[in-house]
Amino acid sequence: MDYGALISVVMPVFNRAHLVPRVVGSILAQTYRNLDVVIVDDCSTDDIAGAIATLNDPRVRLIRRAQNG
């Protein structure tokens, strides 16, 4: 399989840190490996950053909104 094109997956999240490892883990387990997962935190009060850190995958990055939208 050709892994040339980078595919970006954007996942908005609000107070669902307990689901992040399972959902992102499923995305990263796809057969197509050239992925970039962008998680947009909409001012969550739970530990989204901690949940992402458990994944330990450089393809996952976090963007935090300054104000809930």
Secondary structure as UniProt FT lines:
FT   STRAND          7..13
FT   TURN            17..19
FT   HELIX           20..28
FT   STRAND          35..41
FT   HELIX           48..53
FT   TURN            54..55
FT   TURN            58..59
FT   STRAND          60..64
//
